[in-house]
Structures are given as C-alpha cells and as structure tokens.
Amino acid sequence: MQAVTISSEFQIVIPLSVRRTMRLVPGQKLQVTVREGRVELLPERDITELRGLLKGCNTAFEREEERI
C-alpha cells in the first residue's frame, strides 16, 4: 500500500506504479465512492473495453409473456 498526501487544494497525486497498473491516462475520469470509511477511485472505462465481460453467462431463462 502506498501513501499520498492531500494538498491545500484537496488534490492528490496517484503514484506512478498505480497509474501504470491501472492504465490511467491524463484526462481520464474516475468515479469517487465512499465505502465503509474509505475513499475508492474507480476508473471510467470505454464501453468497448467491456466487450466479452459476460462471455459464458447463461442467458437461457424463461421470459414473462408480457416482456417478449
């Protein structure tokens, strides 16, 4: 785990090793959430990066008549 310091402008610098691991780029947006007393930064990804995410998911289920 790496530590960062909050500036007087409430800014932080994401360490280089984290930026490389997460493939973050300048201008990229991050979603900020607070969970169980911690701050989480989640990178927004392009929709094309989600291709194949549900591969192998079972989609064979019975649909309600009014939903068809």
PQR file of N, CA, C, O and H, with PARSE charges and radii, in Angstrom:
ATOM      1  N   MET A   1       0.844  -1.168   0.000 -0.4000 1.5000
ATOM      2  CA  MET A   1       0.000   0.000   0.000 -0.0000 2.0000
ATOM      3  C   MET A   1       0.894   1.236   0.000  0.5500 1.7000
ATOM      4  O   MET A   1       1.909   1.289   0.695 -0.5500 1.4000
ATOM      5  N   GLN A   2       0.496   2.225  -0.791 -0.4000 1.5000
ATOM      6  CA  GLN A   2       1.272   3.451  -0.889 -0.0000 2.0000
ATOM      7  C   GLN A   2       0.492   4.606  -0.284  0.5500 1.7000
ATOM      8  O   GLN A   2      -0.738   4.621  -0.334 -0.5500 1.4000
ATOM      9  H   GLN A   2      -0.329   2.182  -1.355  0.4000 1.0000
ATOM     10  N   ALA A   3       1.189   5.559   0.279 -0.4000 1.5000
ATOM     11  CA  ALA A   3       0.556   6.721   0.891 -0.0000 2.0000
ATOM     12  C   ALA A   3       0.622   7.914  -0.054  0.5500 1.7000
ATOM     13  O   ALA A   3       1.584   8.065  -0.808 -0.5500 1.4000
ATOM     14  H   ALA A   3       2.188   5.546   0.320  0.4000 1.0000
ATOM     15  N   VAL A   4      -0.401   8.756  -0.010 -0.4000 1.5000
ATOM     16  CA  VAL A   4      -0.415  10.017  -0.742 -0.0000 2.0000
ATOM     17  C   VAL A   4      -0.768  11.119   0.247  0.5500 1.7000
ATOM     18  O   VAL A   4      -1.314  10.860   1.319 -0.5500 1.4000
ATOM     19  H   VAL A   4      -1.182   8.633   0.602  0.4000 1.0000
ATOM     20  N   THR A   5      -0.448  12.345  -0.130 -0.4000 1.5000
ATOM     21  CA  THR A   5      -0.734  13.490   0.729 -0.0000 2.0000
ATOM     22  C   THR A   5      -1.759  14.378   0.038  0.5500 1.7000
ATOM     23  O   THR A   5      -1.677  14.622  -1.166 -0.5500 1.4000
ATOM     24  H   THR A   5      -0.005  12.555  -1.002  0.4000 1.0000
ATOM     25  N   ILE A   6      -2.719  14.856   0.811 -0.4000 1.5000
ATOM     26  CA  ILE A   6      -3.723  15.772   0.272 -0.0000 2.0000
ATOM     27  C   ILE A   6      -3.139  17.179   0.319  0.5500 1.7000
ATOM     28  O   ILE A   6      -2.684  17.633   1.369 -0.5500 1.4000
ATOM     29  H   ILE A   6      -2.785  14.658   1.789  0.4000 1.0000
ATOM     30  N   SER A   7      -3.152  17.871  -0.825 -0.4000 1.5000
ATOM     31  CA  SER A   7      -2.616  19.235  -0.894 -0.0000 2.0000
ATOM     32  C   SER A   7      -3.601  20.223  -0.265  0.5500 1.7000
ATOM     33  O   SER A   7      -4.720  19.856   0.092 -0.5500 1.4000
ATOM     34  H   SER A   7      -3.522  17.502  -1.678  0.4000 1.0000
ATOM     35  N   SER A   8      -3.172  21.472  -0.138 -0.4000 1.5000
ATOM     36  CA  SER A   8      -4.047  22.514   0.408 -0.0000 2.0000
ATOM     37  C   SER A   8      -5.249  22.764  -0.502  0.5500 1.7000
ATOM     38  O   SER A   8      -6.243  23.351  -0.075 -0.5500 1.4000
ATOM     39  H   SER A   8      -2.262  21.769  -0.429  0.4000 1.0000
ATOM     40  N   GLU A   9      -5.157  22.316  -1.758 -0.4000 1.5000
ATOM     41  CA  GLU A   9      -6.254  22.426  -2.713 -0.0000 2.0000
ATOM     42  C   GLU A   9      -7.086  21.139  -2.759  0.5500 1.7000
ATOM     43  O   GLU A   9      -7.927  20.971  -3.643 -0.5500 1.4000
ATOM     44  H   GLU A   9      -4.349  21.839  -2.105  0.4000 1.0000
ATOM     45  N   PHE A  10      -6.849  20.238  -1.811 -0.4000 1.5000
ATOM     46  CA  PHE A  10      -7.537  18.941  -1.712 -0.0000 2.0000
ATOM     47  C   PHE A  10      -7.290  18.061  -2.937  0.5500 1.7000
ATOM     48  O   PHE A  10      -8.190  17.356  -3.395 -0.5500 1.4000
ATOM     49  H   PHE A  10      -6.166  20.374  -1.093  0.4000 1.0000
ATOM     50  N   GLN A  11      -6.080  18.106  -3.458 -0.4000 1.5000
ATOM     51  CA  GLN A  11      -5.682  17.283  -4.587 -0.0000 2.0000
ATOM     52  C   GLN A  11      -4.700  16.225  -4.110  0.5500 1.7000
ATOM     53  O   GLN A  11      -3.983  16.416  -3.128 -0.5500 1.4000
ATOM     54  H   GLN A  11      -5.349  18.678  -3.087  0.4000 1.0000
ATOM     55  N   ILE A  12      -4.684  15.095  -4.834 -0.4000 1.5000
ATOM     56  CA  ILE A  12      -3.707  14.045  -4.560 -0.0000 2.0000
ATOM     57  C   ILE A  12      -3.023  13.676  -5.875  0.5500 1.7000
ATOM     58  O   ILE A  12      -3.548  13.944  -6.956 -0.5500 1.4000
ATOM     59  H   ILE A  12      -5.267  14.940  -5.632  0.4000 1.0000
ATOM     60  N   VAL A  13      -1.853  13.061  -5.770 -0.4000 1.5000
ATOM     61  CA  VAL A  13      -1.150  12.536  -6.936 -0.0000 2.0000
ATOM     62  C   VAL A  13      -1.190  11.021  -6.829  0.5500 1.7000
ATOM     63  O   VAL A  13      -0.772  10.451  -5.822 -0.5500 1.4000
ATOM     64  H   VAL A  13      -1.427  12.843  -4.893  0.4000 1.0000
ATOM     65  N   ILE A  14      -1.695  10.371  -7.871 -0.4000 1.5000
ATOM     66  CA  ILE A  14      -1.741   8.911  -7.896 -0.0000 2.0000
ATOM     67  C   ILE A  14      -0.338   8.418  -8.258  0.5500 1.7000
ATOM     68  O   ILE A  14       0.210   8.815  -9.286 -0.5500 1.4000
ATOM     69  H   ILE A  14      -2.034  10.834  -8.689  0.4000 1.0000
ATOM     70  N   PRO A  15       0.240   7.563  -7.428 -0.5600 1.5000
ATOM     71  CA  PRO A  15       1.612   7.093  -7.687  0.2800 2.0000
ATOM     72  C   PRO A  15       1.760   6.450  -9.072  0.5500 1.7000
ATOM     73  O   PRO A  15       0.833   5.821  -9.584 -0.5500 1.4000
ATOM     74  N   LEU A  16       2.931   6.621  -9.655 -0.4000 1.5000
ATOM     75  CA  LEU A  16       3.225   6.116 -10.994 -0.0000 2.0000
ATOM     76  C   LEU A  16       2.941   4.621 -11.116  0.5500 1.7000
ATOM     77  O   LEU A  16       2.363   4.180 -12.110 -0.5500 1.4000
ATOM     78  H   LEU A  16       3.684   7.132  -9.240  0.4000 1.0000
ATOM     79  N   SER A  17       3.339   3.846 -10.123 -0.4000 1.5000
ATOM     80  CA  SER A  17       3.121   2.400 -10.216 -0.0000 2.0000
ATOM     81  C   SER A  17       1.628   2.062 -10.295  0.5500 1.7000
ATOM     82  O   SER A  17       1.240   1.128 -10.996 -0.5500 1.4000
ATOM     83  H   SER A  17       3.808   4.204  -9.316  0.4000 1.0000
ATOM     84  N   VAL A  18       0.805   2.810  -9.587 -0.4000 1.5000
ATOM     85  CA  VAL A  18      -0.653   2.595  -9.636 -0.0000 2.0000
ATOM     86  C   VAL A  18      -1.192   3.027 -10.998  0.5500 1.7000
ATOM     87  O   VAL A  18      -2.017   2.330 -11.588 -0.5500 1.4000
ATOM     88  H   VAL A  18       1.120   3.569  -9.017  0.4000 1.0000
ATOM     89  N   ARG A  19      -0.731   4.169 -11.496 -0.4000 1.5000
ATOM     90  CA  ARG A  19      -1.182   4.653 -12.815 -0.0000 2.0000
ATOM     91  C   ARG A  19      -0.846   3.641 -13.899  0.5500 1.7000
ATOM     92  O   ARG A  19      -1.653   3.389 -14.793 -0.5500 1.4000
ATOM     93  H   ARG A  19      -0.061   4.735 -11.016  0.4000 1.0000
ATOM     94  N   ARG A  20       0.346   3.062 -13.820 -0.4000 1.5000
ATOM     95  CA  ARG A  20       0.739   2.064 -14.832 -0.0000 2.0000
ATOM     96  C   ARG A  20      -0.082   0.787 -14.705  0.5500 1.7000
ATOM     97  O   ARG A  20      -0.565   0.253 -15.703 -0.5500 1.4000
ATOM     98  H   ARG A  20       1.002   3.266 -13.093  0.4000 1.0000
ATOM     99  N   THR A  21      -0.238   0.300 -13.479 -0.4000 1.5000
ATOM    100  CA  THR A  21      -1.002  -0.930 -13.250 -0.0000 2.0000
ATOM    101  C   THR A  21      -2.445  -0.782 -13.727  0.5500 1.7000
ATOM    102  O   THR A  21      -2.995  -1.693 -14.346 -0.5500 1.4000
ATOM    103  H   THR A  21       0.155   0.734 -12.669  0.4000 1.0000
ATOM    104  N   MET A  22      -3.056   0.367 -13.438 -0.4000 1.5000
ATOM    105  CA  MET A  22      -4.456   0.607 -13.781 -0.0000 2.0000
ATOM    106  C   MET A  22      -4.626   1.189 -15.186  0.5500 1.7000
ATOM    107  O   MET A  22      -5.747   1.398 -15.650 -0.5500 1.4000
ATOM    108  H   MET A  22      -2.609   1.107 -12.936  0.4000 1.0000
ATOM    109  N   ARG A  23      -3.494   1.449 -15.857 -0.4000 1.5000
ATOM    110  CA  ARG A  23      -3.510   2.034 -17.204 -0.0000 2.0000
ATOM    111  C   ARG A  23      -4.302   3.342 -17.251  0.5500 1.7000
ATOM    112  O   ARG A  23      -5.131   3.556 -18.136 -0.5500 1.4000
ATOM    113  H   ARG A  23      -2.584   1.279 -15.479  0.4000 1.0000
ATOM    114  N   LEU A  24      -4.024   4.209 -16.276 -0.4000 1.5000
ATOM    115  CA  LEU A  24      -4.695   5.506 -16.222 -0.0000 2.0000
ATOM    116  C   LEU A  24      -3.978   6.482 -17.141  0.5500 1.7000
ATOM    117  O   LEU A  24      -2.757   6.429 -17.295 -0.5500 1.4000
ATOM    118  H   LEU A  24      -3.351   4.036 -15.557  0.4000 1.0000
ATOM    119  N   VAL A  25      -4.754   7.375 -17.751 -0.4000 1.5000
ATOM    120  CA  VAL A  25      -4.183   8.364 -18.663 -0.0000 2.0000
ATOM    121  C   VAL A  25      -4.660   9.754 -18.260  0.5500 1.7000
ATOM    122  O   VAL A  25      -5.717   9.890 -17.644 -0.5500 1.4000
ATOM    123  H   VAL A  25      -5.746   7.417 -17.626  0.4000 1.0000
ATOM    124  N   PRO A  26      -3.889  10.792 -18.603 -0.5600 1.5000
ATOM    125  CA  PRO A  26      -4.304  12.160 -18.278  0.2800 2.0000
ATOM    126  C   PRO A  26      -5.673  12.477 -18.884  0.5500 1.7000
ATOM    127  O   PRO A  26      -5.951  12.134 -20.033 -0.5500 1.4000
ATOM    128  N   GLY A  27      -6.507  13.128 -18.103 -0.4000 1.5000
ATOM    129  CA  GLY A  27      -7.839  13.497 -18.568 -0.0000 2.0000
ATOM    130  C   GLY A  27      -8.903  12.428 -18.338  0.5500 1.7000
ATOM    131  O   GLY A  27     -10.095  12.686 -18.508 -0.5500 1.4000
ATOM    132  H   GLY A  27      -6.280  13.406 -17.170  0.4000 1.0000
ATOM    133  N   GLN A  28      -8.472  11.230 -17.952 -0.4000 1.5000
ATOM    134  CA  GLN A  28      -9.426  10.147 -17.706 -0.0000 2.0000
ATOM    135  C   GLN A  28     -10.246  10.464 -16.462  0.5500 1.7000
ATOM    136  O   GLN A  28      -9.725  11.022 -15.496 -0.5500 1.4000
ATOM    137  H   GLN A  28      -7.504  11.020 -17.814  0.4000 1.0000
ATOM    138  N   LYS A  29     -11.522  10.111 -16.486 -0.4000 1.5000
ATOM    139  CA  LYS A  29     -12.404  10.364 -15.358 -0.0000 2.0000
ATOM    140  C   LYS A  29     -12.401   9.176 -14.397  0.5500 1.7000
ATOM    141  O   LYS A  29     -12.283   8.022 -14.809 -0.5500 1.4000
ATOM    142  H   LYS A  29     -11.946   9.659 -17.271  0.4000 1.0000
ATOM    143  N   LEU A  30     -12.533   9.487 -13.114 -0.4000 1.5000
ATOM    144  CA  LEU A  30     -12.612   8.473 -12.071 -0.0000 2.0000
ATOM    145  C   LEU A  30     -13.908   8.690 -11.294  0.5500 1.7000
ATOM    146  O   LEU A  30     -14.276   9.827 -10.997 -0.5500 1.4000
ATOM    147  H   LEU A  30     -12.629  10.424 -12.780  0.4000 1.0000
ATOM    148  N   GLN A  31     -14.587   7.617 -10.972 -0.4000 1.5000
ATOM    149  CA  GLN A  31     -15.754   7.678 -10.101 -0.0000 2.0000
ATOM    150  C   GLN A  31     -15.243   7.617  -8.661  0.5500 1.7000
ATOM    151  O   GLN A  31     -14.373   6.806  -8.341 -0.5500 1.4000
ATOM    152  H   GLN A  31     -14.288   6.694 -11.214  0.4000 1.0000
ATOM    153  N   VAL A  32     -15.782   8.471  -7.801 -0.4000 1.5000
ATOM    154  CA  VAL A  32     -15.366   8.515  -6.404 -0.0000 2.0000
ATOM    155  C   VAL A  32     -16.521   8.017  -5.544  0.5500 1.7000
ATOM    156  O   VAL A  32     -17.635   8.534  -5.632 -0.5500 1.4000
ATOM    157  H   VAL A  32     -16.488   9.129  -8.061  0.4000 1.0000
ATOM    158  N   THR A  33     -16.253   7.011  -4.710 -0.4000 1.5000
ATOM    159  CA  THR A  33     -17.260   6.499  -3.794 -0.0000 2.0000
ATOM    160  C   THR A  33     -16.654   6.395  -2.402  0.5500 1.7000
ATOM    161  O   THR A  33     -15.436   6.314  -2.241 -0.5500 1.4000
ATOM    162  H   THR A  33     -15.348   6.592  -4.638  0.4000 1.0000
ATOM    163  N   VAL A  34     -17.521   6.400  -1.408 -0.4000 1.5000
ATOM    164  CA  VAL A  34     -17.096   6.209  -0.030 -0.0000 2.0000
ATOM    165  C   VAL A  34     -17.761   4.933   0.457  0.5500 1.7000
ATOM    166  O   VAL A  34     -18.985   4.811   0.420 -0.5500 1.4000
ATOM    167  H   VAL A  34     -18.510   6.466  -1.539  0.4000 1.0000
ATOM    168  N   ARG A  35     -16.958   3.990   0.911 -0.4000 1.5000
ATOM    169  CA  ARG A  35     -17.461   2.712   1.398 -0.0000 2.0000
ATOM    170  C   ARG A  35     -16.751   2.337   2.684  0.5500 1.7000
ATOM    171  O   ARG A  35     -15.522   2.301   2.754 -0.5500 1.4000
ATOM    172  H   ARG A  35     -15.963   4.090   0.941  0.4000 1.0000
ATOM    173  N   GLU A  36     -17.550   2.059   3.694 -0.4000 1.5000
ATOM    174  CA  GLU A  36     -17.010   1.559   4.966 -0.0000 2.0000
ATOM    175  C   GLU A  36     -15.831   2.390   5.463  0.5500 1.7000
ATOM    176  O   GLU A  36     -14.819   1.843   5.899 -0.5500 1.4000
ATOM    177  H   GLU A  36     -18.548   2.088   3.638  0.4000 1.0000
ATOM    178  N   GLY A  37     -15.966   3.707   5.394 -0.4000 1.5000
ATOM    179  CA  GLY A  37     -14.937   4.593   5.917 -0.0000 2.0000
ATOM    180  C   GLY A  37     -13.717   4.768   5.050  0.5500 1.7000
ATOM    181  O   GLY A  37     -12.690   5.254   5.525 -0.5500 1.4000
ATOM    182  H   GLY A  37     -16.789   4.152   5.040  0.4000 1.0000
ATOM    183  N   ARG A  38     -13.799   4.382   3.779 -0.4000 1.5000
ATOM    184  CA  ARG A  38     -12.650   4.574   2.886 -0.0000 2.0000
ATOM    185  C   ARG A  38     -13.113   5.209   1.579  0.5500 1.7000
ATOM    186  O   ARG A  38     -14.280   5.090   1.205 -0.5500 1.4000
ATOM    187  H   ARG A  38     -14.632   3.987   3.393  0.4000 1.0000
ATOM    188  N   VAL A  39     -12.215   5.870   0.900 -0.4000 1.5000
ATOM    189  CA  VAL A  39     -12.486   6.500  -0.390 -0.0000 2.0000
ATOM    190  C   VAL A  39     -11.987   5.566  -1.480  0.5500 1.7000
ATOM    191  O   VAL A  39     -10.850   5.096  -1.429 -0.5500 1.4000
ATOM    192  H   VAL A  39     -11.267   5.967   1.203  0.4000 1.0000
ATOM    193  N   GLU A  40     -12.840   5.294  -2.472 -0.4000 1.5000
ATOM    194  CA  GLU A  40     -12.455   4.442  -3.596 -0.0000 2.0000
ATOM    195  C   GLU A  40     -12.523   5.250  -4.883  0.5500 1.7000
ATOM    196  O   GLU A  40     -13.487   5.978  -5.118 -0.5500 1.4000
ATOM    197  H   GLU A  40     -13.763   5.676  -2.514  0.4000 1.0000
ATOM    198  N   LEU A  41     -11.502   5.117  -5.709 -0.4000 1.5000
ATOM    199  CA  LEU A  41     -11.457   5.747  -7.028 -0.0000 2.0000
ATOM    200  C   LEU A  41     -11.585   4.647  -8.068  0.5500 1.7000
ATOM    201  O   LEU A  41     -10.749   3.746  -8.135 -0.5500 1.4000
ATOM    202  H   LEU A  41     -10.719   4.525  -5.518  0.4000 1.0000
ATOM    203  N   LEU A  42     -12.629   4.721  -8.874 -0.4000 1.5000
ATOM    204  CA  LEU A  42     -12.886   3.699  -9.885 -0.0000 2.0000
ATOM    205  C   LEU A  42     -12.800   4.332 -11.267  0.5500 1.7000
ATOM    206  O   LEU A  42     -13.571   5.240 -11.576 -0.5500 1.4000
ATOM    207  H   LEU A  42     -13.308   5.453  -8.820  0.4000 1.0000
ATOM    208  N   PRO A  43     -11.875   3.869 -12.102 -0.5600 1.5000
ATOM    209  CA  PRO A  43     -11.736   4.473 -13.427  0.2800 2.0000
ATOM    210  C   PRO A  43     -12.940   4.179 -14.311  0.5500 1.7000
ATOM    211  O   PRO A  43     -13.440   3.055 -14.357 -0.5500 1.4000
ATOM    212  N   GLU A  44     -13.396   5.220 -15.015 -0.4000 1.5000
ATOM    213  CA  GLU A  44     -14.429   5.014 -16.021 -0.0000 2.0000
ATOM    214  C   GLU A  44     -13.731   4.416 -17.234  0.5500 1.7000
ATOM    215  O   GLU A  44     -12.674   4.891 -17.647 -0.5500 1.4000
ATOM    216  H   GLU A  44     -12.990   6.133 -14.977  0.4000 1.0000
ATOM    217  N   ARG A  45     -14.315   3.394 -17.789 -0.4000 1.5000
ATOM    218  CA  ARG A  45     -13.724   2.730 -18.946 -0.0000 2.0000
ATOM    219  C   ARG A  45     -14.604   2.934 -20.165  0.5500 1.7000
ATOM    220  O   ARG A  45     -15.814   3.124 -20.042 -0.5500 1.4000
ATOM    221  H   ARG A  45     -15.174   3.008 -17.453  0.4000 1.0000
ATOM    222  N   ASP A  46     -14.003   2.896 -21.324 -0.4000 1.5000
ATOM    223  CA  ASP A  46     -14.739   2.982 -22.574 -0.0000 2.0000
ATOM    224  C   ASP A  46     -15.601   1.731 -22.717  0.5500 1.7000
ATOM    225  O   ASP A  46     -15.182   0.643 -22.321 -0.5500 1.4000
ATOM    226  H   ASP A  46     -13.020   2.741 -21.424  0.4000 1.0000
ATOM    227  N   ILE A  47     -16.767   1.869 -23.264 -0.4000 1.5000
ATOM    228  CA  ILE A  47     -17.698   0.757 -23.394 -0.0000 2.0000
ATOM    229  C   ILE A  47     -17.097  -0.404 -24.187  0.5500 1.7000
ATOM    230  O   ILE A  47     -17.460  -1.559 -23.964 -0.5500 1.4000
ATOM    231  H   ILE A  47     -17.108   2.753 -23.586  0.4000 1.0000
ATOM    232  N   THR A  48     -16.190  -0.107 -25.102 -0.4000 1.5000
ATOM    233  CA  THR A  48     -15.583  -1.177 -25.900 -0.0000 2.0000
ATOM    234  C   THR A  48     -14.699  -2.086 -25.046  0.5500 1.7000
ATOM    235  O   THR A  48     -14.457  -3.235 -25.415 -0.5500 1.4000
ATOM    236  H   THR A  48     -15.895   0.832 -25.283  0.4000 1.0000
ATOM    237  N   GLU A  49     -14.217  -1.580 -23.906 -0.4000 1.5000
ATOM    238  CA  GLU A  49     -13.392  -2.404 -23.030 -0.0000 2.0000
ATOM    239  C   GLU A  49     -14.215  -3.465 -22.305  0.5500 1.7000
ATOM    240  O   GLU A  49     -13.653  -4.412 -21.754 -0.5500 1.4000
ATOM    241  H   GLU A  49     -14.414  -0.647 -23.606  0.4000 1.0000
ATOM    242  N   LEU A  50     -15.529  -3.319 -22.298 -0.4000 1.5000
ATOM    243  CA  LEU A  50     -16.400  -4.268 -21.622 -0.0000 2.0000
ATOM    244  C   LEU A  50     -16.769  -5.451 -22.507  0.5500 1.7000
ATOM    245  O   LEU A  50     -17.411  -6.393 -22.042 -0.5500 1.4000
ATOM    246  H   LEU A  50     -15.986  -2.550 -22.745  0.4000 1.0000
ATOM    247  N   ARG A  51     -16.375  -5.414 -23.766 -0.4000 1.5000
ATOM    248  CA  ARG A  51     -16.691  -6.492 -24.697 -0.0000 2.0000
ATOM    249  C   ARG A  51     -16.162  -7.822 -24.160  0.5500 1.7000
ATOM    250  O   ARG A  51     -14.990  -7.933 -23.803 -0.5500 1.4000
ATOM    251  H   ARG A  51     -15.854  -4.649 -24.144  0.4000 1.0000
ATOM    252  N   GLY A  52     -17.032  -8.820 -24.108 -0.4000 1.5000
ATOM    253  CA  GLY A  52     -16.653 -10.139 -23.651 -0.0000 2.0000
ATOM    254  C   GLY A  52     -16.750 -10.321 -22.144  0.5500 1.7000
ATOM    255  O   GLY A  52     -16.447 -11.397 -21.630 -0.5500 1.4000
ATOM    256  H   GLY A  52     -17.984  -8.730 -24.399  0.4000 1.0000
ATOM    257  N   LEU A  53     -17.171  -9.278 -21.429 -0.4000 1.5000
ATOM    258  CA  LEU A  53     -17.243  -9.346 -19.975 -0.0000 2.0000
ATOM    259  C   LEU A  53     -18.186 -10.437 -19.488  0.5500 1.7000
ATOM    260  O   LEU A  53     -17.923 -11.080 -18.472 -0.5500 1.4000
ATOM    261  H   LEU A  53     -17.418  -8.404 -21.846  0.4000 1.0000
ATOM    262  N   LEU A  54     -19.283 -10.647 -20.210 -0.4000 1.5000
ATOM    263  CA  LEU A  54     -20.275 -11.631 -19.786 -0.0000 2.0000
ATOM    264  C   LEU A  54     -20.182 -12.932 -20.572  0.5500 1.7000
ATOM    265  O   LEU A  54     -21.124 -13.724 -20.578 -0.5500 1.4000
ATOM    266  H   LEU A  54     -19.496 -10.124 -21.035  0.4000 1.0000
ATOM    267  N   LYS A  55     -19.057 -13.155 -21.231 -0.4000 1.5000
ATOM    268  CA  LYS A  55     -18.867 -14.365 -22.011 -0.0000 2.0000
ATOM    269  C   LYS A  55     -19.051 -15.597 -21.120  0.5500 1.7000
ATOM    270  O   LYS A  55     -18.454 -15.696 -20.048 -0.5500 1.4000
ATOM    271  H   LYS A  55     -18.291 -12.511 -21.226  0.4000 1.0000
ATOM    272  N   GLY A  56     -19.875 -16.519 -21.575 -0.4000 1.5000
ATOM    273  CA  GLY A  56     -20.129 -17.732 -20.826 -0.0000 2.0000
ATOM    274  C   GLY A  56     -21.293 -17.617 -19.857  0.5500 1.7000
ATOM    275  O   GLY A  56     -21.652 -18.588 -19.191 -0.5500 1.4000
ATOM    276  H   GLY A  56     -20.360 -16.439 -22.446  0.4000 1.0000
ATOM    277  N   CYS A  57     -21.885 -16.428 -19.780 -0.4000 1.5000
ATOM    278  CA  CYS A  57     -23.020 -16.221 -18.889 -0.0000 2.0000
ATOM    279  C   CYS A  57     -24.246 -16.939 -19.459  0.5500 1.7000
ATOM    280  O   CYS A  57     -24.516 -16.842 -20.656 -0.5500 1.4000
ATOM    281  H   CYS A  57     -21.594 -15.640 -20.322  0.4000 1.0000
ATOM    282  N   ASN A  58     -24.980 -17.650 -18.622 -0.4000 1.5000
ATOM    283  CA  ASN A  58     -26.165 -18.370 -19.064 -0.0000 2.0000
ATOM    284  C   ASN A  58     -27.310 -17.389 -19.288  0.5500 1.7000
ATOM    285  O   ASN A  58     -27.811 -16.790 -18.337 -0.5500 1.4000
ATOM    286  H   ASN A  58     -24.760 -17.729 -17.650  0.4000 1.0000
ATOM    287  N   THR A  59     -27.721 -17.222 -20.534 -0.4000 1.5000
ATOM    288  CA  THR A  59     -28.816 -16.311 -20.871 -0.0000 2.0000
ATOM    289  C   THR A  59     -30.095 -17.068 -21.199  0.5500 1.7000
ATOM    290  O   THR A  59     -31.089 -16.460 -21.594 -0.5500 1.4000
ATOM    291  H   THR A  59     -27.313 -17.708 -21.307  0.4000 1.0000
ATOM    292  N   ALA A  60     -30.082 -18.382 -21.039 -0.4000 1.5000
ATOM    293  CA  ALA A  60     -31.259 -19.197 -21.333 -0.0000 2.0000
ATOM    294  C   ALA A  60     -32.150 -19.246 -20.089  0.5500 1.7000
ATOM    295  O   ALA A  60     -31.911 -20.024 -19.165 -0.5500 1.4000
ATOM    296  H   ALA A  60     -29.274 -18.876 -20.717  0.4000 1.0000
ATOM    297  N   PHE A  61     -33.167 -18.409 -20.087 -0.4000 1.5000
ATOM    298  CA  PHE A  61     -34.123 -18.423 -18.988 -0.0000 2.0000
ATOM    299  C   PHE A  61     -35.502 -18.110 -19.553  0.5500 1.7000
ATOM    300  O   PHE A  61     -35.620 -17.544 -20.640 -0.5500 1.4000
ATOM    301  H   PHE A  61     -33.361 -17.777 -20.837  0.4000 1.0000
ATOM    302  N   GLU A  62     -36.513 -18.468 -18.834 -0.4000 1.5000
ATOM    303  CA  GLU A  62     -37.885 -18.272 -19.308 -0.0000 2.0000
ATOM    304  C   GLU A  62     -38.309 -16.826 -19.067  0.5500 1.7000
ATOM    305  O   GLU A  62     -38.208 -16.307 -17.955 -0.5500 1.4000
ATOM    306  H   GLU A  62     -36.417 -18.927 -17.951  0.4000 1.0000
ATOM    307  N   ARG A  63     -38.781 -16.194 -20.126 -0.4000 1.5000
ATOM    308  CA  ARG A  63     -39.212 -14.795 -20.027 -0.0000 2.0000
ATOM    309  C   ARG A  63     -40.712 -14.724 -19.760  0.5500 1.7000
ATOM    310  O   ARG A  63     -41.477 -15.597 -20.171 -0.5500 1.4000
ATOM    311  H   ARG A  63     -38.863 -16.615 -21.029  0.4000 1.0000
ATOM    312  N   GLU A  64     -41.109 -13.673 -19.069 -0.4000 1.5000
ATOM    313  CA  GLU A  64     -42.517 -13.423 -18.858 -0.0000 2.0000
ATOM    314  C   GLU A  64     -43.163 -13.050 -20.189  0.5500 1.7000
ATOM    315  O   GLU A  64     -42.547 -12.360 -21.001 -0.5500 1.4000
ATOM    316  H   GLU A  64     -40.488 -12.964 -18.735  0.4000 1.0000
ATOM    317  N   GLU A  65     -44.364 -13.485 -20.415 -0.4000 1.5000
ATOM    318  CA  GLU A  65     -45.060 -13.278 -21.691 -0.0000 2.0000
ATOM    319  C   GLU A  65     -45.099 -11.805 -22.084  0.5500 1.7000
ATOM    320  O   GLU A  65     -44.860 -11.475 -23.246 -0.5500 1.4000
ATOM    321  H   GLU A  65     -44.864 -14.046 -19.756  0.4000 1.0000
ATOM    322  N   GLU A  66     -45.392 -10.921 -21.144 -0.4000 1.5000
ATOM    323  CA  GLU A  66     -45.520  -9.509 -21.492 -0.0000 2.0000
ATOM    324  C   GLU A  66     -44.173  -8.829 -21.747  0.5500 1.7000
ATOM    325  O   GLU A  66     -44.140  -7.681 -22.191 -0.5500 1.4000
ATOM    326  H   GLU A  66     -45.586 -11.189 -20.201  0.4000 1.0000
ATOM    327  N   ARG A  67     -43.087  -9.505 -21.478 -0.4000 1.5000
ATOM    328  CA  ARG A  67     -41.740  -8.925 -21.697 -0.0000 2.0000
ATOM    329  C   ARG A  67     -41.145  -9.315 -23.040  0.5500 1.7000
ATOM    330  O   ARG A  67     -40.058  -8.853 -23.389 -0.5500 1.4000
ATOM    331  H   ARG A  67     -43.114 -10.437 -21.118  0.4000 1.0000
ATOM    332  N   ILE A  68     -41.839 -10.160 -23.801 -0.4000 1.5000
ATOM    333  CA  ILE A  68     -41.283 -10.636 -25.078 -0.0000 2.0000
ATOM    334  C   ILE A  68     -41.620  -9.667 -26.182  0.5500 1.7000
ATOM    335  O   ILE A  68     -41.243  -9.887 -27.333 -0.5500 1.4000
ATOM    336  H   ILE A  68     -42.722 -10.534 -23.517  0.4000 1.0000
TER
END
